[in-house]
């Protein structure tokens, strides 16, 4: 029997980051293997002109393919999609991404809160969301919603953060189930997604 959708994911890995984020994300994906079973989606505060360069650079930091997300994209295991910064990246369904201009006049593009909040409608205990280094509070409220939806939520700790703003806000809001040093995040992810893998 032929399946209409051959794409299989064993979970979603959602990442939000701002100042210091590219280096932090690179430190994580360097430790992930080519057969990593989660689909990765990154919302990083960065000027839109630098998004393609960021995706190319991240693809060179590890073995996982990385590209900029486009309207209608489907997250796939072992691949990373990076949000464009002209609009807000959102989940239209568990298996479909898209963009929105709401909220308008946002302080951040993409809004990590908007990204996380959209994901909370579709995510489950098989998924992980991480809030990394960054200035301000973007992502903390969305991470809280994800935790309440049963998602494993992680915030980067203070000593390893370039800017301990967003992760601090998440910790203060009790949005993070775990607070980890940057070098401990990838091993934790490997443990989680290895545990979540189910035989076909």
C-alpha positions as CSV (number, residue, x, y, z in Angstrom):
1,X,0.0,0.0,0.0
2,X,1.4,3.4,-1.0
3,X,1.3,6.1,1.6
4,X,0.2,9.5,0.3
5,X,2.6,11.3,2.6
6,X,6.0,9.5,2.8
7,X,7.5,12.2,5.1
8,X,7.8,10.8,8.6
9,X,8.7,12.7,11.7
10,X,9.1,11.4,15.2
11,X,8.6,14.8,16.7
12,X,9.2,18.5,16.3
13,X,12.0,20.5,17.7
14,X,11.1,24.2,17.9
15,X,13.9,26.7,18.6
16,X,13.6,30.4,19.4
17,X,16.6,32.7,19.7
18,X,17.8,36.2,19.4
19,X,21.1,37.9,20.4
20,X,23.8,35.3,20.4
21,X,21.4,32.8,18.9
22,X,23.2,31.7,15.7
23,X,26.3,30.6,17.7
24,X,24.1,28.8,20.2
25,X,22.1,27.0,17.5
26,X,25.3,26.0,15.8
27,X,26.6,24.6,19.0
28,X,23.6,22.4,19.2
29,X,23.3,21.2,15.7
30,X,27.0,20.3,15.5
31,X,26.2,17.5,18.0
32,X,23.1,16.1,16.1
33,X,23.6,13.1,13.7
34,X,22.4,12.8,10.2
35,X,19.7,10.4,11.3
36,X,18.3,12.8,13.9
37,X,14.6,11.9,14.0
38,X,13.0,15.2,14.8
39,X,12.1,18.0,12.3
40,X,13.7,21.3,13.4
41,X,12.2,24.7,12.9
42,X,14.0,27.8,14.0
43,X,12.7,31.3,14.7
44,X,15.7,33.6,15.0
45,X,15.6,37.4,15.3
46,X,17.7,38.6,12.4
47,X,17.4,41.1,9.6
48,X,15.6,39.5,6.6
49,X,18.6,40.2,4.3
50,X,20.7,37.9,6.4
51,X,18.3,35.0,6.7
52,X,19.6,33.1,3.6
53,X,23.2,33.6,4.8
54,X,22.2,32.3,8.2
55,X,20.6,29.2,6.7
56,X,23.7,28.6,4.6
57,X,26.0,29.1,7.5
58,X,24.1,26.8,9.8
59,X,24.1,24.1,7.1
60,X,27.9,24.2,7.3
61,X,28.0,23.8,11.0
62,X,26.8,20.2,11.1
63,X,25.5,17.4,8.9
64,X,21.8,18.4,8.8
65,X,20.4,20.2,5.8
66,X,19.2,23.8,6.5
67,X,17.1,26.1,4.4
68,X,14.7,29.1,4.7
69,X,11.1,28.1,5.3
70,X,8.6,29.0,2.6
71,X,4.8,29.2,2.7
72,X,3.3,25.7,2.8
73,X,6.5,23.9,3.9
74,X,6.3,20.6,5.7
75,X,8.8,20.0,8.5
76,X,10.8,16.8,7.9
77,X,12.9,14.6,10.1
78,X,16.6,15.4,10.1
79,X,16.2,18.8,8.4
80,X,16.1,22.4,9.8
81,X,13.8,25.1,8.5
82,X,14.7,28.7,9.3
83,X,12.0,31.4,9.5
84,X,12.2,34.4,7.2
85,X,12.2,37.7,9.0
86,X,9.8,39.6,6.8
87,X,6.7,38.1,8.5
88,X,5.9,35.7,11.4
89,X,6.3,32.0,10.8
90,X,3.4,29.9,12.1
91,X,2.1,26.4,12.1
92,X,-1.1,26.2,10.0
93,X,-1.4,22.5,11.0
94,X,1.0,20.0,12.6
95,X,2.5,19.3,9.2
96,X,2.2,22.6,7.5
97,X,4.0,25.9,8.0
98,X,3.0,29.4,6.7
99,X,3.5,33.1,7.3
100,X,1.3,35.8,8.8
101,X,1.6,39.6,9.2
102,X,-0.3,39.4,12.5
103,X,0.6,40.9,14.9
104,X,1.4,44.0,12.9
105,X,4.0,46.4,14.0
106,X,5.7,43.7,16.1
107,X,8.9,44.6,17.9
108,X,10.4,41.4,16.5
109,X,10.2,39.6,13.1
110,X,9.7,36.7,13.4
111,X,7.9,36.8,16.7
112,X,8.9,33.8,18.7
113,X,5.8,34.1,20.8
114,X,3.6,34.0,17.7
115,X,5.6,31.0,16.4
116,X,5.3,29.1,19.7
117,X,1.7,30.0,20.3
118,X,0.7,28.7,16.8
119,X,2.6,25.4,17.6
120,X,0.9,25.0,20.9
121,X,-2.4,24.1,19.0
122,X,-0.8,21.1,17.4
123,X,2.2,19.9,19.5
124,X,2.3,17.0,21.9
125,X,4.5,15.3,24.4
126,X,6.6,14.0,21.5
127,X,7.9,17.5,20.8
128,X,10.5,19.8,22.3
129,X,10.7,23.6,22.4
130,X,13.8,25.5,23.3
131,X,14.3,29.2,24.1
132,X,17.9,30.3,23.7
133,X,19.9,33.4,24.4
134,X,18.4,36.8,23.6
135,X,17.4,40.2,24.8
136,X,13.9,40.9,26.1
137,X,11.0,38.6,26.7
138,X,9.9,37.3,23.3
139,X,9.2,33.6,23.4
140,X,8.5,33.3,27.2
141,X,4.7,33.4,26.9
142,X,4.7,31.1,24.0
143,X,7.0,28.6,25.7
144,X,4.6,28.7,28.7
145,X,1.7,27.7,26.4
146,X,3.7,24.9,24.9
147,X,4.6,23.6,28.4
148,X,0.9,23.7,29.3
149,X,0.2,21.7,26.1
150,X,2.5,18.9,27.3
151,X,5.5,19.8,25.3
152,X,9.0,19.3,26.8
153,X,10.3,22.9,27.2
154,X,13.9,23.9,27.8
155,X,15.5,27.3,28.4
156,X,19.2,28.0,28.2
157,X,20.8,28.8,31.5
158,X,22.4,32.1,32.5
159,X,26.1,31.3,32.5
160,X,26.0,29.9,28.9
161,X,23.7,32.7,27.5
162,X,25.3,35.6,25.6
163,X,22.3,37.6,26.7
164,X,20.2,36.2,29.6
165,X,16.9,38.0,28.7
166,X,14.5,35.7,27.0
167,X,15.6,32.5,28.9
168,X,15.4,34.4,32.1
169,X,11.8,35.6,31.3
170,X,10.9,32.0,30.6
171,X,12.4,30.7,33.8
172,X,10.6,33.4,35.8
173,X,7.3,32.5,34.1
174,X,7.9,28.8,34.9
175,X,7.7,28.2,31.2
176,X,10.7,25.9,31.1
177,X,10.5,22.4,32.4
178,X,14.3,22.2,32.3
179,X,17.0,24.9,32.4
180,X,20.2,23.6,30.8
181,X,23.6,24.8,29.9
182,X,24.2,25.1,26.2
183,X,26.5,22.1,26.0
184,X,23.9,19.9,27.7
185,X,21.1,20.7,25.3
186,X,22.1,18.5,22.4
187,X,22.7,15.4,24.6
188,X,19.3,15.9,26.2
189,X,17.7,16.1,22.8
190,X,19.3,12.9,21.6
191,X,18.0,11.2,24.8
192,X,14.5,12.5,24.3
193,X,14.1,11.7,20.6
194,X,15.8,8.3,20.9
195,X,13.2,7.5,23.6
196,X,10.4,8.8,21.4
197,X,11.3,6.7,18.3
198,X,8.7,4.0,17.6
199,X,9.2,1.0,15.4
200,X,7.5,1.2,12.0
